Amino acid sequence: MFKALKKIPKFVKEAKEELKKINWASRKELVSATVLVIIVAALVTSYIAVIDLGLSRAIQLLLR
């Protein structure tokens, strides 16, 4: 157990070094990607809602 505890500082140091190597997105890229995700999610949600509404109306007509 103590061997595992001794490895923690080395792991944290290596993790920090790896995080410095990451090519982080700029704020502009992040905002545009977020807007795109929100738009796509809204479109998919609308599509599913329309299909659901159509199918429920069709089932209601069949059951009458």
HTML snippet that shows the backbone in 3Dmol.js (N, CA, C, O; Angstrom):
<script src="https://3Dmol.org/build/3Dmol-min.js"></script>
<div id="view" style="width:600px;height:400px;position:relative"></div>
<script>
const pdb = `
ATOM      1  N   MET A   1       0.823  -1.188   0.000  1.00  0.00           N
ATOM      2  CA  MET A   1       0.000   0.000   0.000  1.00  0.00           C
ATOM      3  C   MET A   1       0.869   1.255   0.000  1.00  0.00           C
ATOM      4  O   MET A   1       0.545   2.239  -0.664  1.00  0.00           O
ATOM      5  N   PHE A   2       1.966   1.219   0.740  1.00  0.00           N
ATOM      6  CA  PHE A   2       2.833   2.391   0.805  1.00  0.00           C
ATOM      7  C   PHE A   2       3.542   2.639  -0.524  1.00  0.00           C
ATOM      8  O   PHE A   2       3.864   3.778  -0.861  1.00  0.00           O
ATOM      9  N   LYS A   3       3.782   1.561  -1.279  1.00  0.00           N
ATOM     10  CA  LYS A   3       4.395   1.728  -2.604  1.00  0.00           C
ATOM     11  C   LYS A   3       3.458   2.515  -3.517  1.00  0.00           C
ATOM     12  O   LYS A   3       3.896   3.357  -4.301  1.00  0.00           O
ATOM     13  N   ALA A   4       2.162   2.228  -3.403  1.00  0.00           N
ATOM     14  CA  ALA A   4       1.177   2.935  -4.224  1.00  0.00           C
ATOM     15  C   ALA A   4       1.126   4.405  -3.844  1.00  0.00           C
ATOM     16  O   ALA A   4       0.992   5.262  -4.717  1.00  0.00           O
ATOM     17  N   LEU A   5       1.229   4.711  -2.560  1.00  0.00           N
ATOM     18  CA  LEU A   5       1.207   6.108  -2.107  1.00  0.00           C
ATOM     19  C   LEU A   5       2.437   6.864  -2.578  1.00  0.00           C
ATOM     20  O   LEU A   5       2.362   8.065  -2.840  1.00  0.00           O
ATOM     21  N   LYS A   6       3.556   6.187  -2.689  1.00  0.00           N
ATOM     22  CA  LYS A   6       4.786   6.833  -3.152  1.00  0.00           C
ATOM     23  C   LYS A   6       4.714   7.173  -4.644  1.00  0.00           C
ATOM     24  O   LYS A   6       5.423   8.065  -5.111  1.00  0.00           O
ATOM     25  N   LYS A   7       3.868   6.474  -5.385  1.00  0.00           N
ATOM     26  CA  LYS A   7       3.750   6.705  -6.824  1.00  0.00           C
ATOM     27  C   LYS A   7       2.863   7.903  -7.160  1.00  0.00           C
ATOM     28  O   LYS A   7       2.908   8.404  -8.284  1.00  0.00           O
ATOM     29  N   ILE A   8       2.065   8.363  -6.212  1.00  0.00           N
ATOM     30  CA  ILE A   8       1.111   9.442  -6.473  1.00  0.00           C
ATOM     31  C   ILE A   8       1.782  10.740  -6.921  1.00  0.00           C
ATOM     32  O   ILE A   8       1.351  11.314  -7.921  1.00  0.00           O
ATOM     33  N   PRO A   9       2.823  11.234  -6.227  1.00  0.00           N
ATOM     34  CA  PRO A   9       3.457  12.484  -6.691  1.00  0.00           C
ATOM     35  C   PRO A   9       4.016  12.382  -8.114  1.00  0.00           C
ATOM     36  O   PRO A   9       3.929  13.332  -8.892  1.00  0.00           O
ATOM     37  N   LYS A  10       4.590  11.224  -8.445  1.00  0.00           N
ATOM     38  CA  LYS A  10       5.116  11.023  -9.800  1.00  0.00           C
ATOM     39  C   LYS A  10       3.986  11.067 -10.823  1.00  0.00           C
ATOM     40  O   LYS A  10       4.124  11.664 -11.890  1.00  0.00           O
ATOM     41  N   PHE A  11       2.867  10.428 -10.486  1.00  0.00           N
ATOM     42  CA  PHE A  11       1.724  10.423 -11.386  1.00  0.00           C
ATOM     43  C   PHE A  11       1.198  11.843 -11.621  1.00  0.00           C
ATOM     44  O   PHE A  11       0.911  12.226 -12.755  1.00  0.00           O
ATOM     45  N   VAL A  12       1.075  12.618 -10.537  1.00  0.00           N
ATOM     46  CA  VAL A  12       0.563  13.986 -10.654  1.00  0.00           C
ATOM     47  C   VAL A  12       1.502  14.829 -11.517  1.00  0.00           C
ATOM     48  O   VAL A  12       1.046  15.599 -12.362  1.00  0.00           O
ATOM     49  N   LYS A  13       2.806  14.686 -11.308  1.00  0.00           N
ATOM     50  CA  LYS A  13       3.785  15.434 -12.105  1.00  0.00           C
ATOM     51  C   LYS A  13       3.672  15.074 -13.589  1.00  0.00           C
ATOM     52  O   LYS A  13       3.672  15.959 -14.445  1.00  0.00           O
ATOM     53  N   GLU A  14       3.577  13.780 -13.892  1.00  0.00           N
ATOM     54  CA  GLU A  14       3.456  13.338 -15.282  1.00  0.00           C
ATOM     55  C   GLU A  14       2.139  13.796 -15.898  1.00  0.00           C
ATOM     56  O   GLU A  14       2.093  14.145 -17.077  1.00  0.00           O
ATOM     57  N   ALA A  15       1.077  13.796 -15.115  1.00  0.00           N
ATOM     58  CA  ALA A  15      -0.221  14.245 -15.624  1.00  0.00           C
ATOM     59  C   ALA A  15      -0.166  15.722 -15.975  1.00  0.00           C
ATOM     60  O   ALA A  15      -0.703  16.135 -17.004  1.00  0.00           O
ATOM     61  N   LYS A  16       0.484  16.532 -15.125  1.00  0.00           N
ATOM     62  CA  LYS A  16       0.623  17.962 -15.423  1.00  0.00           C
ATOM     63  C   LYS A  16       1.411  18.179 -16.712  1.00  0.00           C
ATOM     64  O   LYS A  16       1.061  19.039 -17.521  1.00  0.00           O
ATOM     65  N   GLU A  17       2.465  17.406 -16.900  1.00  0.00           N
ATOM     66  CA  GLU A  17       3.271  17.524 -18.121  1.00  0.00           C
ATOM     67  C   GLU A  17       2.448  17.177 -19.354  1.00  0.00           C
ATOM     68  O   GLU A  17       2.550  17.843 -20.384  1.00  0.00           O
ATOM     69  N   GLU A  18       1.642  16.142 -19.247  1.00  0.00           N
ATOM     70  CA  GLU A  18       0.812  15.743 -20.386  1.00  0.00           C
ATOM     71  C   GLU A  18      -0.255  16.799 -20.691  1.00  0.00           C
ATOM     72  O   GLU A  18      -0.561  17.053 -21.856  1.00  0.00           O
ATOM     73  N   LEU A  19      -0.820  17.414 -19.649  1.00  0.00           N
ATOM     74  CA  LEU A  19      -1.840  18.443 -19.868  1.00  0.00           C
ATOM     75  C   LEU A  19      -1.260  19.665 -20.569  1.00  0.00           C
ATOM     76  O   LEU A  19      -1.979  20.363 -21.284  1.00  0.00           O
ATOM     77  N   LYS A  20       0.022  19.932 -20.376  1.00  0.00           N
ATOM     78  CA  LYS A  20       0.663  21.059 -21.061  1.00  0.00           C
ATOM     79  C   LYS A  20       0.817  20.789 -22.553  1.00  0.00           C
ATOM     80  O   LYS A  20       0.918  21.731 -23.339  1.00  0.00           O
ATOM     81  N   LYS A  21       0.837  19.527 -22.954  1.00  0.00           N
ATOM     82  CA  LYS A  21       1.023  19.158 -24.361  1.00  0.00           C
ATOM     83  C   LYS A  21      -0.276  19.232 -25.170  1.00  0.00           C
ATOM     84  O   LYS A  21      -0.247  19.193 -26.400  1.00  0.00           O
ATOM     85  N   ILE A  22      -1.397  19.337 -24.486  1.00  0.00           N
ATOM     86  CA  ILE A  22      -2.696  19.338 -25.166  1.00  0.00           C
ATOM     87  C   ILE A  22      -2.885  20.645 -25.929  1.00  0.00           C
ATOM     88  O   ILE A  22      -2.551  21.721 -25.435  1.00  0.00           O
ATOM     89  N   ASN A  23      -3.419  20.535 -27.126  1.00  0.00           N
ATOM     90  CA  ASN A  23      -3.744  21.704 -27.932  1.00  0.00           C
ATOM     91  C   ASN A  23      -5.177  22.106 -27.612  1.00  0.00           C
ATOM     92  O   ASN A  23      -6.117  21.608 -28.231  1.00  0.00           O
ATOM     93  N   TRP A  24      -5.345  23.010 -26.643  1.00  0.00           N
ATOM     94  CA  TRP A  24      -6.666  23.403 -26.184  1.00  0.00           C
ATOM     95  C   TRP A  24      -7.355  24.280 -27.225  1.00  0.00           C
ATOM     96  O   TRP A  24      -6.697  25.062 -27.910  1.00  0.00           O
ATOM     97  N   ALA A  25      -8.652  24.156 -27.346  1.00  0.00           N
ATOM     98  CA  ALA A  25      -9.434  24.967 -28.287  1.00  0.00           C
ATOM     99  C   ALA A  25      -9.493  26.413 -27.793  1.00  0.00           C
ATOM    100  O   ALA A  25      -9.482  26.690 -26.593  1.00  0.00           O
ATOM    101  N   SER A  26      -9.556  27.314 -28.763  1.00  0.00           N
ATOM    102  CA  SER A  26      -9.689  28.719 -28.384  1.00  0.00           C
ATOM    103  C   SER A  26     -11.124  28.991 -27.947  1.00  0.00           C
ATOM    104  O   SER A  26     -12.016  28.171 -28.164  1.00  0.00           O
ATOM    105  N   ARG A  27     -11.335  30.141 -27.333  1.00  0.00           N
ATOM    106  CA  ARG A  27     -12.683  30.500 -26.869  1.00  0.00           C
ATOM    107  C   ARG A  27     -13.646  30.586 -28.054  1.00  0.00           C
ATOM    108  O   ARG A  27     -14.798  30.165 -27.952  1.00  0.00           O
ATOM    109  N   LYS A  28     -13.175  31.130 -29.171  1.00  0.00           N
ATOM    110  CA  LYS A  28     -14.027  31.260 -30.360  1.00  0.00           C
ATOM    111  C   LYS A  28     -14.440  29.880 -30.878  1.00  0.00           C
ATOM    112  O   LYS A  28     -15.606  29.669 -31.214  1.00  0.00           O
ATOM    113  N   GLU A  29     -13.497  28.948 -30.944  1.00  0.00           N
ATOM    114  CA  GLU A  29     -13.800  27.596 -31.399  1.00  0.00           C
ATOM    115  C   GLU A  29     -14.775  26.904 -30.444  1.00  0.00           C
ATOM    116  O   GLU A  29     -15.688  26.196 -30.870  1.00  0.00           O
ATOM    117  N   LEU A  30     -14.564  27.120 -29.166  1.00  0.00           N
ATOM    118  CA  LEU A  30     -15.422  26.506 -28.159  1.00  0.00           C
ATOM    119  C   LEU A  30     -16.854  27.019 -28.258  1.00  0.00           C
ATOM    120  O   LEU A  30     -17.803  26.240 -28.171  1.00  0.00           O
ATOM    121  N   VAL A  31     -17.008  28.328 -28.439  1.00  0.00           N
ATOM    122  CA  VAL A  31     -18.343  28.922 -28.548  1.00  0.00           C
ATOM    123  C   VAL A  31     -19.037  28.425 -29.815  1.00  0.00           C
ATOM    124  O   VAL A  31     -20.217  28.078 -29.775  1.00  0.00           O
ATOM    125  N   SER A  32     -18.319  28.386 -30.936  1.00  0.00           N
ATOM    126  CA  SER A  32     -18.950  27.948 -32.184  1.00  0.00           C
ATOM    127  C   SER A  32     -19.331  26.472 -32.119  1.00  0.00           C
ATOM    128  O   SER A  32     -20.380  26.086 -32.635  1.00  0.00           O
ATOM    129  N   ALA A  33     -18.509  25.654 -31.502  1.00  0.00           N
ATOM    130  CA  ALA A  33     -18.846  24.237 -31.363  1.00  0.00           C
ATOM    131  C   ALA A  33     -20.059  24.055 -30.446  1.00  0.00           C
ATOM    132  O   ALA A  33     -20.914  23.209 -30.706  1.00  0.00           O
ATOM    133  N   THR A  34     -20.131  24.841 -29.385  1.00  0.00           N
ATOM    134  CA  THR A  34     -21.267  24.764 -28.464  1.00  0.00           C
ATOM    135  C   THR A  34     -22.562  25.164 -29.157  1.00  0.00           C
ATOM    136  O   THR A  34     -23.590  24.506 -28.996  1.00  0.00           O
ATOM    137  N   VAL A  35     -22.508  26.246 -29.929  1.00  0.00           N
ATOM    138  CA  VAL A  35     -23.694  26.693 -30.664  1.00  0.00           C
ATOM    139  C   VAL A  35     -24.127  25.615 -31.653  1.00  0.00           C
ATOM    140  O   VAL A  35     -25.320  25.343 -31.791  1.00  0.00           O
ATOM    141  N   LEU A  36     -23.180  25.010 -32.333  1.00  0.00           N
ATOM    142  CA  LEU A  36     -23.501  23.953 -33.291  1.00  0.00           C
ATOM    143  C   LEU A  36     -24.174  22.773 -32.597  1.00  0.00           C
ATOM    144  O   LEU A  36     -25.157  22.233 -33.104  1.00  0.00           O
ATOM    145  N   VAL A  37     -23.654  22.373 -31.444  1.00  0.00           N
ATOM    146  CA  VAL A  37     -24.244  21.254 -30.708  1.00  0.00           C
ATOM    147  C   VAL A  37     -25.672  21.589 -30.273  1.00  0.00           C
ATOM    148  O   VAL A  37     -26.560  20.740 -30.351  1.00  0.00           O
ATOM    149  N   ILE A  38     -25.891  22.812 -29.819  1.00  0.00           N
ATOM    150  CA  ILE A  38     -27.236  23.211 -29.385  1.00  0.00           C
ATOM    151  C   ILE A  38     -28.203  23.206 -30.563  1.00  0.00           C
ATOM    152  O   ILE A  38     -29.341  22.755 -30.426  1.00  0.00           O
ATOM    153  N   ILE A  39     -27.767  23.700 -31.714  1.00  0.00           N
ATOM    154  CA  ILE A  39     -28.626  23.728 -32.905  1.00  0.00           C
ATOM    155  C   ILE A  39     -28.961  22.312 -33.364  1.00  0.00           C
ATOM    156  O   ILE A  39     -30.118  22.009 -33.655  1.00  0.00           O
ATOM    157  N   VAL A  40     -27.957  21.449 -33.430  1.00  0.00           N
ATOM    158  CA  VAL A  40     -28.197  20.067 -33.862  1.00  0.00           C
ATOM    159  C   VAL A  40     -29.120  19.353 -32.881  1.00  0.00           C
ATOM    160  O   VAL A  40     -30.015  18.616 -33.294  1.00  0.00           O
ATOM    161  N   ALA A  41     -28.907  19.568 -31.583  1.00  0.00           N
ATOM    162  CA  ALA A  41     -29.775  18.938 -30.575  1.00  0.00           C
ATOM    163  C   ALA A  41     -31.214  19.421 -30.725  1.00  0.00           C
ATOM    164  O   ALA A  41     -32.147  18.627 -30.604  1.00  0.00           O
ATOM    165  N   ALA A  42     -31.403  20.710 -30.986  1.00  0.00           N
ATOM    166  CA  ALA A  42     -32.750  21.253 -31.169  1.00  0.00           C
ATOM    167  C   ALA A  42     -33.407  20.661 -32.420  1.00  0.00           C
ATOM    168  O   ALA A  42     -34.592  20.330 -32.402  1.00  0.00           O
ATOM    169  N   LEU A  43     -32.645  20.529 -33.495  1.00  0.00           N
ATOM    170  CA  LEU A  43     -33.192  19.951 -34.732  1.00  0.00           C
ATOM    171  C   LEU A  43     -33.584  18.494 -34.540  1.00  0.00           C
ATOM    172  O   LEU A  43     -34.659  18.076 -34.970  1.00  0.00           O
ATOM    173  N   VAL A  44     -32.723  17.726 -33.901  1.00  0.00           N
ATOM    174  CA  VAL A  44     -33.022  16.311 -33.677  1.00  0.00           C
ATOM    175  C   VAL A  44     -34.233  16.168 -32.752  1.00  0.00           C
ATOM    176  O   VAL A  44     -35.094  15.318 -32.978  1.00  0.00           O
ATOM    177  N   THR A  45     -34.295  16.993 -31.721  1.00  0.00           N
ATOM    178  CA  THR A  45     -35.432  16.961 -30.807  1.00  0.00           C
ATOM    179  C   THR A  45     -36.724  17.293 -31.537  1.00  0.00           C
ATOM    180  O   THR A  45     -37.744  16.634 -31.332  1.00  0.00           O
ATOM    181  N   SER A  46     -36.683  18.318 -32.393  1.00  0.00           N
ATOM    182  CA  SER A  46     -37.878  18.701 -33.163  1.00  0.00           C
ATOM    183  C   SER A  46     -38.305  17.579 -34.104  1.00  0.00           C
ATOM    184  O   SER A  46     -39.494  17.286 -34.222  1.00  0.00           O
ATOM    185  N   TYR A  47     -37.347  16.958 -34.767  1.00  0.00           N
ATOM    186  CA  TYR A  47     -37.637  15.857 -35.685  1.00  0.00           C
ATOM    187  C   TYR A  47     -38.315  14.705 -34.951  1.00  0.00           C
ATOM    188  O   TYR A  47     -39.323  14.170 -35.412  1.00  0.00           O
ATOM    189  N   ILE A  48     -37.752  14.328 -33.801  1.00  0.00           N
ATOM    190  CA  ILE A  48     -38.323  13.232 -33.023  1.00  0.00           C
ATOM    191  C   ILE A  48     -39.716  13.603 -32.512  1.00  0.00           C
ATOM    192  O   ILE A  48     -40.612  12.759 -32.489  1.00  0.00           O
ATOM    193  N   ALA A  49     -39.903  14.857 -32.105  1.00  0.00           N
ATOM    194  CA  ALA A  49     -41.219  15.289 -31.618  1.00  0.00           C
ATOM    195  C   ALA A  49     -42.265  15.209 -32.728  1.00  0.00           C
ATOM    196  O   ALA A  49     -43.392  14.777 -32.483  1.00  0.00           O
ATOM    197  N   VAL A  50     -41.910  15.617 -33.933  1.00  0.00           N
ATOM    198  CA  VAL A  50     -42.849  15.568 -35.061  1.00  0.00           C
ATOM    199  C   VAL A  50     -43.194  14.120 -35.397  1.00  0.00           C
ATOM    200  O   VAL A  50     -44.361  13.794 -35.618  1.00  0.00           O
ATOM    201  N   ILE A  51     -42.194  13.261 -35.435  1.00  0.00           N
ATOM    202  CA  ILE A  51     -42.443  11.845 -35.717  1.00  0.00           C
ATOM    203  C   ILE A  51     -43.334  11.243 -34.629  1.00  0.00           C
ATOM    204  O   ILE A  51     -44.274  10.508 -34.931  1.00  0.00           O
ATOM    205  N   ASP A  52     -43.041  11.552 -33.367  1.00  0.00           N
ATOM    206  CA  ASP A  52     -43.831  11.038 -32.248  1.00  0.00           C
ATOM    207  C   ASP A  52     -45.282  11.517 -32.335  1.00  0.00           C
ATOM    208  O   ASP A  52     -46.212  10.736 -32.136  1.00  0.00           O
ATOM    209  N   LEU A  53     -45.466  12.784 -32.629  1.00  0.00           N
ATOM    210  CA  LEU A  53     -46.815  13.332 -32.755  1.00  0.00           C
ATOM    211  C   LEU A  53     -47.561  12.654 -33.903  1.00  0.00           C
ATOM    212  O   LEU A  53     -48.727  12.287 -33.757  1.00  0.00           O
ATOM    213  N   GLY A  54     -46.896  12.490 -35.031  1.00  0.00           N
ATOM    214  CA  GLY A  54     -47.531  11.835 -36.176  1.00  0.00           C
ATOM    215  C   GLY A  54     -47.913  10.393 -35.879  1.00  0.00           C
ATOM    216  O   GLY A  54     -49.005   9.953 -36.236  1.00  0.00           O
ATOM    217  N   LEU A  55     -47.033   9.668 -35.238  1.00  0.00           N
ATOM    218  CA  LEU A  55     -47.329   8.272 -34.923  1.00  0.00           C
ATOM    219  C   LEU A  55     -48.448   8.160 -33.894  1.00  0.00           C
ATOM    220  O   LEU A  55     -49.307   7.285 -34.007  1.00  0.00           O
ATOM    221  N   SER A  56     -48.447   9.044 -32.885  1.00  0.00           N
ATOM    222  CA  SER A  56     -49.534   8.955 -31.906  1.00  0.00           C
ATOM    223  C   SER A  56     -50.878   9.309 -32.517  1.00  0.00           C
ATOM    224  O   SER A  56     -51.892   8.703 -32.172  1.00  0.00           O
ATOM    225  N   ARG A  57     -50.901  10.275 -33.415  1.00  0.00           N
ATOM    226  CA  ARG A  57     -52.174  10.598 -34.094  1.00  0.00           C
ATOM    227  C   ARG A  57     -52.624   9.434 -34.971  1.00  0.00           C
ATOM    228  O   ARG A  57     -53.813   9.122 -35.032  1.00  0.00           O
ATOM    229  N   ALA A  58     -51.672   8.793 -35.651  1.00  0.00           N
ATOM    230  CA  ALA A  58     -52.024   7.662 -36.506  1.00  0.00           C
ATOM    231  C   ALA A  58     -52.581   6.515 -35.668  1.00  0.00           C
ATOM    232  O   ALA A  58     -53.551   5.875 -36.074  1.00  0.00           O
ATOM    233  N   ILE A  59     -51.996   6.247 -34.525  1.00  0.00           N
ATOM    234  CA  ILE A  59     -52.490   5.189 -33.653  1.00  0.00           C
ATOM    235  C   ILE A  59     -53.880   5.529 -33.112  1.00  0.00           C
ATOM    236  O   ILE A  59     -54.745   4.659 -33.007  1.00  0.00           O
ATOM    237  N   GLN A  60     -54.085   6.809 -32.768  1.00  0.00           N
ATOM    238  CA  GLN A  60     -55.397   7.221 -32.287  1.00  0.00           C
ATOM    239  C   GLN A  60     -56.452   7.024 -33.357  1.00  0.00           C
ATOM    240  O   GLN A  60     -57.564   6.593 -33.051  1.00  0.00           O
ATOM    241  N   LEU A  61     -56.130   7.327 -34.604  1.00  0.00           N
ATOM    242  CA  LEU A  61     -57.078   7.138 -35.697  1.00  0.00           C
ATOM    243  C   LEU A  61     -57.378   5.657 -35.922  1.00  0.00           C
ATOM    244  O   LEU A  61     -58.516   5.290 -36.215  1.00  0.00           O
ATOM    245  N   LEU A  62     -56.355   4.804 -35.785  1.00  0.00           N
ATOM    246  CA  LEU A  62     -56.552   3.378 -35.985  1.00  0.00           C
ATOM    247  C   LEU A  62     -57.402   2.761 -34.878  1.00  0.00           C
ATOM    248  O   LEU A  62     -58.150   1.814 -35.120  1.00  0.00           O
ATOM    249  N   LEU A  63     -57.285   3.293 -33.677  1.00  0.00           N
ATOM    250  CA  LEU A  63     -58.010   2.719 -32.547  1.00  0.00           C
ATOM    251  C   LEU A  63     -59.443   3.228 -32.428  1.00  0.00           C
ATOM    252  O   LEU A  63     -60.211   2.705 -31.620  1.00  0.00           O
ATOM    253  N   ARG A  64     -59.817   4.222 -33.202  1.00  0.00           N
ATOM    254  CA  ARG A  64     -61.200   4.736 -33.157  1.00  0.00           C
ATOM    255  C   ARG A  64     -62.150   3.842 -33.855  1.00  0.00           C
ATOM    256  O   ARG A  64     -63.345   4.130 -33.907  1.00  0.00           O
TER     257      ARG A  64
END
`;
const viewer = $3Dmol.createViewer("view");
viewer.addModel(pdb, "pdb");
viewer.setStyle({}, {cartoon: {color: "spectrum"}});
viewer.zoomTo();
viewer.render();
</script>
